[in-house]
Structure formats: structure tokens, C-alpha cells
Amino acid sequence: MRHLILISLLFLSALSKAQNFKGTWEGVYITSDSSFWDNIKLVFIWNQDDGYVVKSYTTGKNKLGKDTIIVCKVDCKIIRPDSLVLSESEILEPTGINPGICFQTMELKYYRGFGHTSTKVAGKWYCRPKESEGNGFIRLRKVSD
């Protein structure tokens, strides 16, 4: 019985350190040489069966060369309770976008602001399949649950 209580307490302790990424996050990603930056929005929805379902929203060009919002499906892998890796895997909207688009992989760490007034994630990003086509830094803040 004593072991069961100890195991339960250890499990609850580990859960309490896990961060809640659920919600909408907005920020910027910047190339490592600071030659380019753009806004990005990530939306995390918690699904009991699948974990986080994530979409990214960034600016890109449509078939006519005009700026448009590109919505991607994002695969999410939790590395530690405060760290995750996100990989864009499929363009959801708009259809017919340039297939040469750079899918991003983002390695993010969760930060709690002073006095717990702001919640942020920050880290690095790189293009797939060729990191040489783009890489840099990314930071986002939580704007809603």
C-alpha cells in the first residue's frame, strides 16, 4: 500500500510540472542572419485521444503571387514537460499553394514571465528538408486559452 501511495504521488508531481500549451500563441520567427522575419500564429487544441492538435498560420504567396495566410497541420512531439518539437506536415489552406514552400520544424521551450504575468515559448526553427534554406529563432506569447 505504501508503494502505491508513493507511486501515485510521484505521478501527480510529474503531471503538475507539465505545461499547458492549449490555446492561441502569436509571435515572430526571424532568420539567423536577421534578413527576414514574419508573424506566426499557433493554435493548440487538446484532444484526449491524440494529444495536441496544432495548426500554424503564416504569410505566403498564392498562385497569383499575392500575400495570403497559409494554414498548416503541425505534428507535435512533447520532449519534456516544458519542451516540444513542432513540425509542419501539410498545407490545409489555401489549396494549390507553391509546393516548394518551406515546412518549418520548431524546437520550443516554455517560459513563465516574472510574477506569472505572461506565458511565452521560444526556441529555434529550421526549414525541412534543407535547413540551409532557412533557420533562425522564434518566440511566441500566449494570447488566449
QUIVEN-V935163 format. One record per residue. N is the residue number from 1. NEAR is the number of other C-alpha atoms within 10 Angstrom. Layout:
# QUIVEN-V935163
N:NEAR  N:NEAR
This chain:
# QUIVEN-V935163
1:6  2:7  3:8  4:9  5:10  6:11  7:12  8:11  9:12  10:12  11:11  12:11  13:11  14:10  15:11  16:11  17:11  18:14  19:15  20:13  21:21  22:18  23:15  24:19  25:22  26:19  27:18  28:16  29:23  30:19  31:17  32:16  33:10  34:10  35:7  36:11  37:14  38:13  39:15  40:19  41:18  42:22  43:20  44:20  45:16  46:14  47:10  48:7  49:6  50:7  51:13  52:19  53:15  54:21  55:23  56:24  57:18  58:16  59:14  60:16  61:15  62:16  63:12  64:7  65:10  66:9  67:11  68:16  69:15  70:19  71:21  72:22  73:18  74:25  75:16  76:19  77:14  78:15  79:12  80:12  81:15  82:16  83:19  84:18  85:19  86:20  87:22  88:21  89:15  90:13  91:19  92:13  93:14  94:14  95:11  96:9  97:18  98:12  99:8  100:6  101:12  102:16  103:21  104:21  105:22  106:24  107:21  108:23  109:19  110:20  111:16  112:13  113:10  114:8  115:6  116:8  117:7  118:12  119:16  120:19  121:22  122:20  123:18  124:19  125:26  126:23  127:19  128:18  129:11  130:11  131:14  132:9  133:10  134:18  135:21  136:19  137:20  138:24  139:20  140:22  141:20  142:19  143:14  144:10  145:12
